[in-house]
Amino acid sequence: MTTDSPRWFKSSYSADGGQCVEIAHNLVHSLGLVPVRDSKLPAGPTLAVSAAAFAAFVDSVKPALV
């Protein structure tokens, strides 16, 4: 993807044994992308979405988290 290594982060809303995703927000500034992966399959595939699309997604689910 790039010479920058993703630094993966799992939400504090995630349960220990749950259905979780991780993101690597450290690539937003250099690439404009947010990599997303399944926390149960860290060596598996990664989906890269634009920072704008990820921000829109987060904004759309915030009311459900409150």
Buried (B, 14 or more C-beta within 10 A) or exposed (E): EEEEEBEBEEEEEEEEEEEBBBBBBBBBEEBEBBBBBBBEEEEEEBEBBEBEEBEEEEEEEEEEEE
